[in-house]
Amino acid sequence: MIGAWIGYIWMQNVELKNASLVEMGPGTGLMMEDILRATSNIKGFHQNINLYLLERSENLKKMQKEKLQKFNINIEWI
């Protein structure tokens, strides 16, 4: 549902270029995986989003990387 809403807002704003999507404390990456799956058919969305995940735990970063690597999107951990 969150992914559908984010995609809707993005399309309503004339398909923003270089928009940032930030998740603080992404845990295992499950919610971001759902968001990216929900937005995967929105033309241009993944190519124009800068994704930032705020995570301190190296173990969780590893889990997130494994879970999200299937999406062709640039992800930066901060």
C-alpha positions in Angstrom: 0.0 0.0 0.0 2.8 2.4 0.8 4.6 1.6 -2.5 1.3 2.3 -4.4 0.9 5.6 -2.6 4.6 6.6 -3.3 4.2 5.8 -6.9 0.9 7.7 -7.1 2.5 10.8 -5.6 5.5 10.5 -7.9 3.2 10.4 -11.0 1.1 13.3 -9.7 4.3 15.5 -9.5 5.1 15.2 -13.2 7.4 12.3 -12.6 10.0 13.9 -10.5 13.6 13.6 -11.6 16.2 12.7 -8.9 13.7 12.5 -6.1 15.0 11.0 -2.8 13.4 8.1 -1.0 14.7 7.7 2.5 14.0 5.0 5.0 15.2 5.3 8.6 15.8 2.0 10.3 14.9 -0.3 7.5 15.4 -3.5 9.6 15.5 -6.5 7.3 14.5 -4.5 4.2 11.1 -6.1 3.9 9.1 -2.9 3.7 11.5 -1.4 1.1 11.4 -4.7 -0.9 7.5 -4.3 -0.9 7.8 -0.7 -2.0 10.2 -1.4 -4.8 8.1 -4.4 -6.0 4.9 -2.2 -5.9 6.7 0.5 -8.0 8.5 -1.7 -10.4 6.0 -1.3 -13.2 5.8 2.5 -12.9 7.8 3.7 -15.9 10.9 5.7 -14.9 10.3 5.5 -11.2 13.3 3.3 -10.3 15.6 5.1 -12.7 14.8 8.5 -11.2 14.8 7.7 -7.5 17.8 8.1 -5.2 17.3 5.6 -2.4 18.9 6.1 1.0 18.7 3.6 3.9 19.7 4.9 7.3 21.1 1.9 9.1 23.8 1.4 11.7 23.9 -2.4 12.0 26.3 -4.1 9.6 24.3 -7.4 9.9 21.1 -5.7 8.9 22.9 -3.9 6.0 24.0 -7.2 4.7 20.4 -8.6 4.9 19.0 -5.5 3.2 21.6 -5.7 0.4 20.7 -9.4 -0.2 17.0 -8.7 -0.3 17.2 -5.5 -2.5 19.8 -6.5 -5.0 17.2 -7.9 -7.4 16.0 -4.4 -8.1 17.9 -2.3 -10.6 18.1 0.8 -8.4 21.0 2.8 -6.9 20.9 2.4 -3.1 23.1 4.2 -0.7 23.5 3.3 3.0 23.9 6.2 5.3 
